[in-house]
Amino acid sequence: MEIKRDIHLRKLIGSKHNGMIKVVTGMRRCGKSYLLFNIFCQHLKEEGIEDDHIIKVDLENRRNKALRDPDASYLTKYNM
């Protein structure tokens, strides 16, 4: 059984081109990652976005541990 999360998906879609960073919050195991990694990703693919243009970063994965440090992952136009 899949819970669609249509309300949250519509909010993401409605604000995806506003230039702002989106933050999805909620209690543990409520479906935040599923919403982004599966449902929203499928929407992007249906819109014609190629797989190699979709970036997914799982901060729970130990390979991405360095990205958990905001100072280490901070990028500006001056240090890119």
N, C-alpha and C positions, 0 to 999 in steps of 0.2 A: 504494500500500500504506500502510495506517495502522497504527501501533503503538499499541495501546489504552492502555497504561500503567495497567492495572487496579489494581495494588498501590498506586500513588501516588494514584490517584483515590479508592480506598476510604479511604486515610488522610485525605485532604482532607475527604471526606464525613463521616467519623466524628468529625472534630474541628471541624466548621464552626460549631457553636453553643456552643463552650466559652469564648467571650469573649477568646480569645488571637489575636494577629496570627500569621498563617502566613507562614513564610519558606521558599521553595522554592529550593534551591541545587543546583548541579551544574556540571560543566564546560561550556564553550561548545558550543552547538549540539546539546545532548543532549535537547531537547524540553521545557524548562521553560515557555517561553512558549506552546508548542502545548498543553501540558497545561492551563494556566490559561485562555488565550484561546479555545480550541476545545473541548476535552473537558470541563473543569469548567463552562464557560459553557453547554454543551449540557445538562449535568446540571441546572443551575439552571433552565433553560428548561423542561425536562421536569418539574421540581418545581412549575412554575406561576409562576416569577418572570418578571415582564415585562421586556422589553429595556431600558426606561427606568429600571429599578432595578438594572441591572448596570453597574458602572463599570469600564472598562478603561483603564489608563494605560500607554502604551509609553514607557519612559524613554529608549529609543534615538531616539525621534522628537525632532527639534530644537525642535518647538513646546512640548515638555514639559521643556526644558532647566532651567528654574527649579526644577522639582520634584526635581532631582538634589541640590540643596543641602538637607541635612537641617534647617538652621536656618530656611531660607525656607519649608519645607513643614511645620514643626512646628506642630501644633495642640493646644491644650488647651481645656478647657471655659471658660477665662478669656479666651482671645483669639479665639474663634470668632465 
